[in-house]
Amino acid sequence: MTEYLAATGAPVTAIEIDPPLVRRLTNLSRQFPNLNVVSSDVLKVDIAEIAARRRVRVYGNLPYYITSPILHHLFESASIIDEIHVMIQLEVAERLAAPPGTRDYGYLSVATQLYARPELVLEIPREAFDPPPEVMSALVTMRLPGQAAKLGIDEKVCFAQKRKTLVNNLKSFGKADAVRAVLEQSGLRADARAEQLNVAEFARLARELGSVSNA
């Protein structure tokens, strides 16, 4: 993948932590002077520093066990990223793009759709790999920006217990009657659950909760 990207002539930075792969990439950089190799943990890399005031596109085969932390790390630099194209576990890909009210919709769906517009582009069967993994994979494209409004509250709180109502999950913000009043002001039902709200509704709820806490 890195070779194909470098062959376009555009500036390419490859971030890799595995020493044997770093050596292979370093050899490749001798063929492509536009390729810069960073031997580091992607979770510790400063994306803005690498971008050097340029807007960027991100491509990668993400380690499945740290997909969520990597996405959160990338979203911290959302203001300079135009697109993200990554191969991840199919189950996670379905969660990223899940609409409200579906089984797969949850905290990760909201967090992703806040920053990006995710699309599950291609399912990749186990047989495409050697040796075959135990899970299906998928290519996901995320175009930025997503929803412009910021939640202002920790969406993890709303999904603390996914099947419970927001009144129960938001107890830390006040008594049940107060939370119900905020839901009403936000145009939401008193028995609403986090899994039923889209990102815009979360943002509206956050604003109402913020005005209550600042009063």
N, C-alpha and C positions, 0 to 999 in steps of 0.2 A: 504494500500500500504506500509506504514511504517513497519507494522508487517511482511509482506512478505520479505521486504528487510532485516530487522533485523534478521530474521530467517536464513538467509544465513551465518551468523557468521561474515560477513564483517563489518568494522566500518561504522556506519550510523549516520549522523547528520540530525535531523529533524528541520527545521526552520519554526516556526509558531507564528503568532501574536495574534490569537484569544484565550483568556484566557481559555474557556472551553476545547478547543482542546489541549492546552498546558497541562492542567491537565490530560487529557486522555493519552497523549504521555508520560508524566512523570510517570504515573502508568505503562505504557508499558515498560518503561526503567528499572523498577524493575525486569521484567521478562527477559529482554535482556540487560545485562551489556555493550554490544557493541553499544548501542543506546545512543547518546548524544542529548539532547533537548535544542535548542536555542530559547528562547522566545524573538523574535525581528521581525522587519520589514525586509523582504528579501532584499529590496532595500537599506538598511543601513548596511547589513552584509558584512564583509570582507571575501570573498570566499577563498582567499589565506591563510588567518589566520586560517580558519576552516580546510582547507586541510592539514595544517602543513607539507608542503613539499611532500605531496602525490599527485598523479594524481587522479582525481575524475570523477565520473559519476553523472549526475544530473537527478533526477526524480521529477515530480510534477504535481499537478492539479493547473494550474495558474488562479488567478482571471482574468476574461476576460477583465475587464476594465483597467488593467495595464499590459497586456501581453507584449506590446512593451517595456515599461521601464524595465521590468524584464529581457527580452532578452538582451537588451543593457547592463544591469548591469552584466549579465553572460558573455557576450562577452568581457568585460573588463578583465576577468580572463581566456580568451580563451587558453592561453598558458599552463594551468594546467588541462583543461577539455578535456576528451576523447570523451564523448557522452552526449547528452541532450535528455531526453525522457519526453515530456510534453503533457498534454491534454489541448487544447485550442479551441477557437471558430473556426468552420470549415472555415468560410470566411477568417480568419487570416491565418490559416494553408495553404489555397490555395495560398495566397499571398507570403508566405515564400518560397514555392517551385515553384512558377511560372517562366517559361522560358521567355527570352526576346521576345518582340513583342506580348505578350498576354495581355488580358484585365486586369489581376490581377497583372501584373508585375509593380513594382514601387520601391520607396525608400527602403521599408522594405525588399523587395526581394533582392536587391543589398547588403544591410547591412548584412543580414543573410548569403547570399551565399559568402560573403567575408570571413566570419569566419567559416562557417560550410557547410556541404552538407546535406540539408534538404530533408526529405522524408515523405510524407503523408502516414502513415502506415494503418490507420483504421478510417473510419467514424463512429461516435457514434450517434445513433438516440436520439431524445428527450425522447422517452419512456424508455430509459435506466436509467433515473433519476426520483426521487420522491421528490418533485413534478417536472414535466417535465419543462425544461427551454423553453424560446421562440426561442432559436437558436440551430442549430446543432453543435455538437462538433467533434473533431478529435484528434487522437493520432499522434503526429509528432516526428520523430527521427531526430536528427541533429548530424552527426558525424564530429568531428573536427580533423585536421584543414580543412578550406575551401581554398579559393584562398589565396596564401601566400602573394601576393603583397598588399601593402596598397594604398588606393586611394590617399591620400595626399591632397584631396580637400573634401569639404562637399558635399556628394552626394545629400543632400537635395536641394542644389542649382540647380543641374541639373533637379530635379523633381519639381522645384518650381511651374511650370505650365506644367503639364505632356504632354499636346498635343502640346506645342510650341516647336520649334526647339532649339537645344543646343545653336545656335548663339544668340537667344533671351534670354535664361535662363542664359547664361554666360556673359552677358553684363558687369558685375562688374569686369571681368578679362581683359577687353579691348574693343576696337572698333570692330564692326562686321567683318571688313576685317581681323583684327588680329586673331580673334577667328576662322574664316574660314580657315586661314592659319594653325593654330594649329590643326584643325580637319583634314586637308589634310595631315599634317605631321604624324598624328595618324592613317592614313589609313581609315578615316571616310568621309562620304559624307557631303557636306556643309549643306544639309537639314536634317541631322540626328536628331533624337529625343532620349531623354534619355531612353524611353521605348523600344528602339530597340537595346540598347547596353548590352552586357554581362559584367560580372565583370572584365574579363581580358581587355576588351576594355576600361572600366572606368579607370583601373589602367594605361593603356598606355596613355590615355588622360590626366590623372593627372600628369604623368611624363613630358609630353610636356608642360602643363600649368605651371608646376613648373619651368621648364627651362626658360620659358619666363619671369615669375615674378622675377626670380633671376638674369636675364641678366642686 
